[in-house]
Amino acid sequence: MKKRLFLILTIVLLCLGLCACSKTSSKNDKDDLEETEEEDSSSKKKNKKKKDKDKEDGDAVKVYFESDYPEDLDDYEEFILEEDDQSVNIVYAASKSVKNFSFYDISSIDTKEDSDDFEYTGYEIYSADKLSSKKPLVVTLVFHGDMPEYGFSYDDSDGNRQYFLIGLSGKDGSLKTTSIPEIVISEESPLFADMENYQFYFMSGAGGWETNMRVYADGSFDGTYYDYDMGDTGPGYEENGTVYWCDFNGRLGNPVETDLNCYEADIIELNYDVEPGKEVIEDGERKIYTGAYGLENAQKLTIYAPEMNTSLLPEDYLSWVYWEFYDPDLGDMALPVEMPFYGLFNAEDGCGFYSESLLVNRIVLSNTVKLPGTENITDNYDYLDQTYEIKDRNEELGFTIYNTSFFNEEHLSLDDNPDELVELCFSKLGITDTENIYTFDKEDGEYTSSMYNLVHIDFGKDCLYSIYTDMDSGVDYEARIYVANNFIYFYAIIMDEDSILQGEAESFILAGVQVFGIYSQDHYKSGIMDSPEGSISDTILANVQSKTSTDGKTYYFVADEVEWVSSGDEEAMKKYGLTEDDMFDDYAIVGQDGKTRDYKIADSATFFLQYEPGLKNPYMGYSIMDYLNDGSKEIMMKLYLNEDGEVIFGYEPYTP
């Protein structure tokens, strides 16, 4: 009985313990649950607060069509980006003032690498320290399609940058604003980037003065002003007179469109390399440094873009550039409906600049020399920018001529980057080792005297004469490099090791290189290298004593054939009984016996004379006839004969 009671008591006590434990556990669970709920509630409150704040930051600026704006627009800021019959007014309204507001033109949308996300790049076209809640911003612009074209950003209350795209909905044409992580800011204005492809000029069309300038994508600009007065002479500058000069540079502010294709940009900086007022005398010339005529008093520039309506151009601007619109057929200014180029106008002084595209080549280097047996092997022409690549080969004379023009992307110049320029040009020939290149510029005495300065520098641009000799292979290179209109022109002659045209003949060929404007495709095609009829069958060295004419049309050289004997040529020296004492400067001319022969001169023959700098065009065929006209002169010439024994090419070899 006791055992039974004890067992029952044990069971009861056990049940009571379990109940107690259950109650304790329930109490603990309840406490834990309440604690968890409090944490969740706190977290939710924080998240809600964050979401509310994010929403508040995101909704800090709302965008409306002006017609949908719920309030009256009595006081507002205004920015006109583009205004025409398709433009609309967009209102940016701040529920609370925000700092550092910016408006962007989205210039590109690219897919991020290894991601499906997009990267948006924009150019800032409007900015303000703040966008006030009391004063909305009204922007006049044009939506050109459904793709996002514009964006804006501002700093939120925590100082974080918020970025948004704005565009039209493809469904109903409503305004669509999208929050994005970032807009990559481009420092280059699309307008300035396009203007970089133009050279600007301010001139009257008469007189020896000009202001020229370039505008670059980042808004910087540079240029030169000069005004020559050759008659203003004095002690030390009797020879070249006086020039007024300045090299300048500066920076433009962001362009603001004031009308369709018409902009204004502040001149933020204008600097001079040499302070105006300084005067120096050197090289027979007095140089007076001055300000940049056309820009001196300007606080801002008006920019006329291509396709602008020319009826909006002021008369003061047209008075400077009217001759750019001159139509010879009409005999008067024929103003086109739209601007064909970029223009700059300094309204303060009434000074107008026109421009020429740098992306279109207007020059060709052409060789006026007509060499027998020269054939064209490469003739590539780019019809977009009119650059060209020409190769002519002459198997008989053993040389190749390479002639090309290409866009000067790095803006290299002969003054600032001569080594880079030479390396770039010779790389076109596959030559990377330029250690043995020797260069002479147009001021060098050797270039001026020995080459007659025959590369015409009428354009007043850079011209470099360079020589390259590959001593290992025995292949000689000579070249002309010309820099103008933002293009580089490279004209090189490559002589074979066994070429019969060595030494001075190489230079004589390059002496015929001239600069021409490209006026038509026909001019370009006919101007590179023409070859006279016939091929070379024989060569002689002769003392040309005179020329004769039987009928006033057919000409002959009266010449005595001679031989050139070089020092060390034992066989030839023995033949003529010469010793080293008979050699002058390691050579001797022998065989002159007075026995002459008449050599008929082919109609298209070309000759080079070394010792007559008075002849303006010594490479042009019949100037030699004037030289030998009186019969009293005698010159030694290397004559090249065709199969009929006619002289088709000749030059005067160098003799000390």
C-alpha positions in Angstrom: 0.0 0.0 0.0 2.8 2.4 0.9 4.6 1.5 -2.2 1.5 2.2 -4.2 1.0 5.5 -2.5 4.6 6.4 -3.0 4.4 5.6 -6.6 1.2 7.7 -7.0 2.9 10.5 -5.1 6.0 10.2 -7.3 3.9 10.4 -10.4 1.9 13.4 -9.1 5.1 15.2 -8.1 6.6 14.4 -11.5 3.6 15.7 -13.3 3.7 18.9 -11.1 7.4 19.3 -12.0 6.7 18.9 -15.6 3.9 21.4 -15.5 6.2 23.8 -13.6 8.9 23.3 -16.2 6.4 23.7 -18.9 5.2 27.0 -17.4 8.7 28.2 -17.0 9.6 27.2 -20.5 6.5 28.9 -21.9 7.4 32.0 -19.9 11.0 32.0 -21.3 9.7 31.4 -24.8 7.3 34.3 -24.4 10.1 36.5 -23.2 12.3 35.5 -26.1 9.5 36.0 -28.6 8.7 39.4 -27.2 12.4 40.3 -27.4 12.6 39.1 -31.0 9.5 40.9 -31.9 11.0 44.1 -30.4 14.2 43.6 -32.4 12.2 42.9 -35.6 10.0 45.9 -34.9 13.1 48.1 -34.3 14.7 46.8 -37.5 11.5 47.3 -39.4 11.3 50.8 -38.1 14.9 51.5 -39.1 14.4 50.0 -42.6 11.1 51.9 -42.9 12.9 55.0 -41.8 15.7 54.3 -44.3 13.2 53.6 -47.1 11.2 56.7 -46.2 14.5 58.7 -46.3 15.6 57.1 -49.6 12.1 57.8 -51.0 12.3 61.3 -49.6 15.8 61.8 -51.2 14.6 60.2 -54.4 11.5 62.4 -54.5 13.4 65.5 -53.5 13.3 66.6 -57.1 10.3 65.8 -59.3 10.0 66.4 -63.0 7.0 67.5 -65.0 6.0 68.7 -68.4 5.2 72.4 -67.9 1.6 71.7 -68.9 1.3 69.1 -66.0 3.0 71.2 -63.3 0.4 71.5 -60.5 1.4 75.0 -59.4 1.7 78.4 -60.9 5.1 79.2 -62.5 5.5 82.8 -61.2 9.2 82.7 -60.3 11.7 80.2 -61.8 15.1 79.7 -63.2 15.3 79.1 -67.0 17.8 77.2 -69.2 17.3 76.8 -73.0 19.1 73.8 -74.4 17.4 73.5 -77.7 14.5 75.5 -79.0 12.4 74.9 -82.1 8.9 73.7 -83.1 9.6 70.3 -81.5 10.9 71.6 -78.1 9.1 71.2 -74.8 9.5 72.8 -71.4 10.4 70.5 -68.5 10.0 71.7 -64.9 12.4 70.5 -62.2 10.8 71.1 -58.8 12.4 70.5 -55.4 10.2 69.5 -52.5 13.1 70.7 -50.4 16.2 72.5 -51.5 19.0 70.3 -52.7 22.7 71.2 -53.3 24.9 70.9 -56.4 22.2 70.3 -59.0 23.5 69.3 -62.4 21.8 68.6 -65.7 23.4 66.4 -68.3 23.3 65.6 -72.0 23.7 61.8 -72.1 26.3 61.2 -74.8 26.7 57.4 -74.6 25.1 54.3 -73.2 27.4 51.3 -73.0 27.2 47.8 -71.4 29.6 47.4 -68.5 32.2 44.7 -69.0 31.2 41.3 -67.6 27.8 42.7 -66.6 24.3 43.2 -67.9 24.3 46.7 -66.4 24.6 49.8 -68.4 27.1 52.6 -68.0 25.8 56.1 -68.8 28.2 58.9 -69.9 27.1 62.5 -69.9 28.3 66.0 -70.4 27.3 68.6 -67.8 25.4 71.4 -69.6 23.9 73.2 -66.6 24.8 73.4 -63.0 23.7 75.3 -59.9 24.9 75.4 -56.3 21.4 74.5 -55.2 17.9 74.0 -56.6 15.6 75.9 -54.3 12.2 74.5 -53.3 10.8 78.0 -53.9 12.2 78.4 -57.4 11.9 75.5 -59.9 14.1 75.2 -63.0 12.5 75.2 -66.4 14.5 73.6 -69.2 13.6 73.9 -72.8 14.8 70.9 -74.8 13.9 68.4 -77.6 13.4 64.7 -77.1 14.6 63.0 -80.2 13.4 59.5 -79.4 12.6 57.0 -76.6 16.2 56.4 -75.5 17.3 58.4 -72.4 19.0 61.5 -73.7 19.2 63.6 -70.5 20.0 63.1 -66.9 20.3 65.1 -63.6 21.9 64.7 -60.2 22.1 66.4 -56.8 23.4 65.8 -53.3 21.0 64.2 -50.8 20.7 65.2 -47.2 23.6 62.9 -46.3 25.8 64.4 -49.0 25.5 61.3 -51.3 25.1 61.9 -55.0 21.8 60.9 -56.5 21.7 60.3 -60.3 18.6 60.0 -62.5 17.8 59.5 -66.2 14.9 61.3 -67.8 13.2 60.3 -71.0 9.9 59.6 -72.7 7.9 56.4 -72.1 7.7 54.3 -75.2 4.1 53.4 -74.4 2.3 56.8 -73.8 5.0 59.5 -74.3 4.8 60.4 -70.6 7.9 61.6 -68.7 9.9 58.7 -67.2 12.5 59.3 -64.4 14.8 56.4 -63.5 17.2 56.3 -60.6 20.7 54.9 -61.6 23.9 54.3 -59.6 26.0 56.8 -61.5 26.5 59.0 -64.6 30.1 59.0 -65.8 30.9 62.7 -66.4 32.8 63.6 -69.6 35.0 66.6 -69.5 34.6 67.1 -73.2 31.7 69.1 -74.7 30.2 67.4 -77.8 30.1 70.8 -79.4 33.8 71.6 -78.7 34.7 68.0 -79.7 33.3 68.7 -83.1 34.9 72.2 -83.3 38.3 70.5 -82.7 38.1 69.3 -86.3 38.1 72.9 -87.6 40.8 75.6 -88.0 39.4 79.2 -87.3 40.6 82.3 -89.2 40.0 86.0 -88.7 41.3 88.0 -91.6 40.2 90.7 -94.1 41.0 88.8 -97.3 43.7 91.4 -98.1 46.9 92.5 -96.4 49.6 90.5 -94.6 47.7 89.9 -91.3 45.7 87.0 -89.8 44.5 85.5 -86.6 44.1 81.8 -86.6 43.1 79.5 -83.7 42.0 76.0 -82.7 39.3 75.1 -80.2 39.7 71.7 -78.4 37.2 69.3 -76.9 37.9 70.4 -73.3 37.2 74.0 -74.2 40.9 75.1 -74.4 42.1 77.0 -77.4 45.3 78.4 -78.8 46.4 80.3 -81.8 48.6 83.0 -83.5 48.2 86.5 -84.7 50.6 88.2 -87.1 50.8 91.3 -89.1 53.7 91.9 -91.5 54.9 95.4 -92.5 57.9 94.9 -94.7 58.2 98.6 -95.3 58.7 99.5 -91.7 62.5 99.2 -91.4 65.2 100.5 -89.3 68.7 99.7 -87.9 69.0 96.0 -87.6 65.8 95.2 -89.3 66.4 96.7 -92.8 66.1 93.3 -94.5 62.8 91.9 -93.2 61.0 94.9 -91.7 58.5 94.7 -88.8 56.0 92.0 -87.7 53.4 92.4 -85.0 53.0 89.0 -83.4 51.4 87.0 -80.6 51.0 83.4 -79.6 48.0 82.9 -77.3 46.0 80.3 -75.5 43.0 80.2 -73.2 39.8 78.4 -72.2 36.1 78.7 -72.9 33.4 77.9 -70.5 30.5 75.5 -71.1 28.6 76.5 -74.3 25.0 77.5 -73.8 22.6 77.2 -76.7 20.8 80.5 -77.2 19.1 79.6 -80.5 19.0 76.6 -82.8 22.7 75.8 -83.6 23.8 79.0 -82.0 25.7 79.1 -78.7 27.5 81.4 -76.3 30.6 80.6 -74.3 32.4 82.7 -71.8 36.2 83.3 -72.3 37.4 82.1 -68.9 41.1 82.5 -69.7 43.2 84.4 -72.3 47.0 84.1 -71.9 49.9 85.2 -74.0 53.2 83.3 -74.5 55.0 86.7 -74.5 53.6 89.8 -72.8 52.2 92.3 -75.3 54.5 95.3 -75.7 57.8 93.5 -75.8 60.0 94.2 -78.8 63.0 92.2 -80.2 65.2 92.5 -83.3 66.6 89.3 -84.7 67.4 87.8 -88.1 66.9 91.2 -89.8 63.4 91.5 -88.5 61.8 93.6 -85.7 59.1 91.6 -83.8 56.6 93.6 -81.7 54.5 91.4 -79.4 50.9 92.4 -79.2 47.4 91.1 -78.2 45.3 88.7 -80.2 43.5 90.8 -82.7 39.8 89.7 -82.8 39.8 88.5 -79.2 41.5 91.2 -77.1 38.4 92.8 -75.6 36.1 89.8 -75.8 34.3 88.5 -72.6 32.5 85.8 -74.5 32.2 84.3 -78.0 29.1 83.5 -80.0 29.4 80.2 -81.8 27.6 79.6 -85.1 27.4 75.8 -85.8 26.9 74.2 -89.2 23.3 74.1 -90.3 22.4 77.3 -88.4 20.0 79.6 -90.3 22.2 82.2 -91.9 19.4 84.8 -91.8 20.2 85.1 -88.1 23.8 86.2 -88.7 24.5 89.8 -87.7 25.8 92.2 -90.4 29.0 92.8 -88.4 29.8 89.1 -88.7 29.0 88.9 -92.4 31.2 91.9 -93.1 34.2 89.8 -92.1 33.4 86.5 -93.8 31.3 87.6 -96.8 34.0 86.4 -99.2 33.6 82.9 -97.9 30.1 82.9 -99.4 31.2 84.6 -102.6 29.8 83.0 -105.7 31.8 83.9 -108.9 28.8 82.9 -111.1 26.5 85.4 -109.4 29.2 88.0 -109.0 28.1 88.8 -105.5 27.7 87.2 -102.0 25.4 84.2 -102.3 24.4 83.5 -98.7 23.4 79.8 -98.3 20.4 79.0 -96.2 22.5 77.2 -93.6 26.0 77.8 -92.3 28.5 75.5 -94.1 31.1 75.8 -91.3 31.6 76.9 -87.7 31.8 80.6 -87.1 33.0 82.6 -84.0 31.8 86.1 -83.3 33.2 88.6 -80.8 30.2 90.9 -80.5 32.1 93.4 -78.3 34.5 94.3 -81.1 32.4 93.1 -84.0 35.1 90.6 -85.2 34.1 87.4 -87.1 36.0 84.1 -87.6 35.2 81.6 -90.3 36.6 78.0 -90.3 37.9 75.2 -92.5 37.5 71.5 -91.8 40.7 69.8 -90.8 39.3 66.4 -91.7 39.4 67.1 -95.4 42.8 67.0 -97.1 43.3 70.0 -99.5 46.9 69.4 -100.5 48.8 66.9 -102.6 52.6 66.6 -102.9 53.4 66.1 -106.6 56.6 65.6 -108.4 56.9 67.6 -111.6 59.9 65.5 -112.7 59.2 63.2 -115.7 61.4 60.2 -115.3 61.5 57.5 -118.0 60.3 54.1 -117.1 58.4 55.1 -113.9 55.3 53.0 -113.3 52.6 53.3 -110.7 52.2 50.2 -108.5 50.0 51.5 -105.7 47.2 54.1 -106.0 45.0 54.3 -102.9 42.7 57.2 -102.4 40.3 57.8 -99.5 37.3 59.6 -100.8 36.0 60.5 -97.4 38.9 62.7 -96.3 40.9 62.7 -99.6 44.1 61.3 -98.1 46.1 59.2 -100.5 48.9 56.6 -100.7 51.0 56.3 -103.9 53.9 54.1 -104.8 55.8 54.5 -108.1 58.5 52.1 -109.1 61.3 52.6 -111.7 63.1 49.3 -112.4 65.5 50.8 -115.0 66.8 53.5 -112.7 66.4 51.4 -109.5 64.3 53.4 -107.2 60.8 53.5 -105.6 58.9 56.7 -104.8 56.5 56.6 -101.8 54.0 59.5 -101.4 51.3 59.6 -98.8 49.2 62.0 -96.6 47.5 61.1 -93.3 45.7 62.9 -90.5 47.9 64.4 -87.9 46.1 62.8 -84.9 48.8 63.7 -82.3 49.1 67.3 -83.6 52.9 66.8 -84.2 54.9 69.8 -85.5 58.3 70.2 -86.9 59.1 72.8 -84.3 57.9 70.9 -81.2 58.1 67.2 -82.2 60.6 66.8 -85.0 61.9 63.4 -83.9 58.5 61.9 -83.3 57.4 63.3 -86.7 60.3 61.7 -88.5 59.9 58.4 -86.7 56.1 58.3 -87.5 56.7 59.0 -91.2 59.5 56.4 -91.7 57.4 53.9 -89.8 55.1 54.1 -92.9 58.0 52.5 -94.7 58.5 49.8 -92.1 61.6 51.6 -90.7 61.7 51.7 -86.9 65.4 52.4 -86.4 65.8 56.1 -87.2 69.2 56.7 -85.6 70.8 57.5 -89.0 68.2 60.0 -90.0 69.7 63.5 -90.7 67.3 66.4 -91.0 67.6 69.9 -92.4 64.8 72.4 -92.1 63.9 75.2 -94.4 66.1 77.7 -92.6 69.2 75.4 -92.9 71.8 76.8 -95.2 72.6 73.4 -96.8 69.0 72.9 -97.6 68.5 76.3 -99.1 71.6 76.3 -101.3 72.0 72.7 -102.5 68.2 72.1 -102.9 67.3 75.5 -104.2 64.5 75.5 -101.7 62.3 73.9 -104.4 59.7 72.5 -102.1 57.4 75.4 -102.4 56.3 76.7 -99.0 53.8 79.1 -100.3 51.3 78.0 -97.6 53.7 79.3 -94.9 53.6 75.9 -93.2 56.2 73.6 -91.8 58.5 71.8 -94.3 61.3 69.5 -93.4 64.0 67.9 -95.6 65.2 64.7 -94.2 67.9 62.1 -95.3 68.1 58.5 -94.2 71.0 56.2 -95.1 71.0 52.6 -94.2 74.7 51.9 -94.1 74.3 48.1 -93.6 72.2 47.3 -96.6 73.4 50.1 -98.8 69.9 51.3 -99.5 69.5 55.1 -99.4 66.4 57.0 -98.4 65.7 60.7 -99.0 62.4 62.3 -98.1 60.3 65.4 -97.8 58.0 65.9 -94.8 55.4 68.6 -95.0 52.9 69.6 -92.2 49.8 71.6 -93.1 46.1 71.8 -92.4 46.4 69.1 -89.7 47.7 66.6 -92.2 51.2 65.1 -92.6 52.6 64.7 -96.1 55.5 62.3 -96.6 57.3 62.0 -99.9 60.3 59.6 -100.0 62.6 58.2 -102.6 64.1 54.7 -101.9 67.2 54.0 -104.0 68.4 50.4 -104.7 71.9 49.5 -103.9 72.8 49.1 -107.5 70.7 52.1 -108.8 72.3 54.1 -111.5 70.9 57.3 -109.9 73.0 57.8 -106.8 74.1 60.8 -104.9 73.0 64.1 -106.3 70.5 62.6 -108.7 68.5 61.4 -105.7 68.3 65.0 -104.5 67.5 66.3 -107.9 64.4 64.0 -108.1 63.1 65.4 -104.8 63.9 68.9 -106.0 60.9 68.5 -108.2 58.4 68.0 -105.4 55.8 70.7 -105.2 52.8 71.5 -103.2 49.4 71.7 -105.0 45.9 72.1 -103.8 43.5 69.3 -104.6 40.8 70.9 -106.7 39.5 67.7 -108.4 40.1 64.0 -108.6 41.5 64.6 -112.2 44.1 67.0 -110.8 45.1 64.5 -108.2 45.4 61.7 -110.7 47.5 63.5 -113.1 49.8 65.3 -110.6 51.8 62.6 -108.9 54.4 61.2 -111.4 54.3 61.4 -115.2 56.8 59.4 -117.2 58.1 60.4 -120.6 57.8 58.0 -123.4 60.6 55.5 -124.0 63.0 53.6 -121.8 66.7 54.0 -121.1 69.0 52.0 -123.4 72.3 53.8 -122.9 74.0 56.4 -120.7 77.0 58.7 -121.4 78.9 61.3 -119.5 79.6 64.3 -121.7 80.7 67.9 -121.8 77.7 69.7 -123.3 79.1 72.7 -125.2 75.9 74.1 -126.8 72.6 73.3 -128.3 71.4 73.6 -131.8 68.1 73.7 -133.7 67.6 72.8 -137.3 64.0 74.0 -137.6 63.3 75.9 -134.4 61.5 72.8 -133.1 64.0 70.0 -133.0 66.9 70.5 -130.6 70.3 68.8 -130.2 73.1 68.8 -127.7 76.6 69.4 -129.1 78.5 67.2 -126.7 82.0 65.7 -126.2 81.8 62.3 -124.4 84.1 62.0 -121.4 84.8 59.5 -118.6 84.8 59.8 -114.9 87.7 58.0 -113.2 87.6 57.4 -109.5 90.7 57.2 -107.3 91.7 53.6 -106.8 90.3 52.4 -110.2 93.7 51.0 -111.3 92.5 49.7 -114.7 91.0 53.1 -115.7 94.0 55.0 -114.3 96.4 52.8 -116.3 94.3 53.2 -119.4 94.6 57.0 -119.3 98.1 57.2 -117.7 96.9 58.7 -114.4 98.6 58.8 -111.0 97.1 59.7 -107.7 98.6 63.2 -108.1 96.4 63.6 -111.1 93.3 63.0 -109.1 91.4 66.0 -107.7 89.2 65.2 -104.7 89.6 61.5 -105.5 88.4 61.7 -109.1 89.4 62.9 -112.6 87.5 63.7 -115.8 89.3 62.3 -118.9 88.7 61.7 -122.6 87.8 65.2 -123.6 89.3 65.3 -127.1 87.1 67.9 -128.9 85.3 65.3 -131.0 81.7 66.2 -130.6 78.4 64.6 -131.5 74.9 65.9 -131.8 72.4 64.2 -129.5 68.8 64.8 -130.3 66.7 65.9 -127.3 63.4 64.1 -126.8 60.3 66.3 -126.6 59.5 65.3 -123.0 63.1 65.3 -121.7 63.9 66.6 -118.2 67.2 68.0 -117.0 68.7 69.1 -113.7 71.4 71.9 -113.4 73.4 72.3 -110.3 75.2 75.5 -110.7 72.6 77.9 -111.9 70.4 79.0 -108.9 69.1 81.8 -111.0 67.0 79.3 -113.0 63.7 79.3 -111.2 62.7 75.8 -112.4 65.9 74.0 -113.4 64.0 70.7 -113.4 61.5 71.9 -116.1 62.6 70.6 -119.5 63.6 73.5 -121.8 65.0 75.9 -119.3 68.3 74.4 -120.2 67.9 75.7 -123.7 68.0 79.2 -122.4 71.0 78.3 -120.3 73.0 77.1 -123.4 71.4 79.6 -125.8 74.5 81.7 -126.6 76.7 78.7 -127.1 79.5 80.0 -124.8 78.7 77.8 -121.8 79.9 74.3 -121.2 78.6 71.9 -118.6 79.2 68.3 -117.8 76.1 66.2 -117.8 75.1 62.6 -117.3 72.8 61.9 -120.3 70.3 59.0 -120.5 69.4 57.9 -124.0 66.4 55.9 -125.3 66.6 53.2 -128.0 66.6 55.9 -130.7 69.6 57.6 -129.2 67.6 60.5 -128.0 68.3 62.2 -124.7 65.3 61.7 -122.4 66.8 62.5 -119.1 70.0 64.2 -117.8 71.5 65.8 -114.8 74.7 67.7 -113.9 76.7 65.5 -111.4 78.1 67.2 -108.3 81.8 68.3 -108.7 83.6 70.2 -106.0 
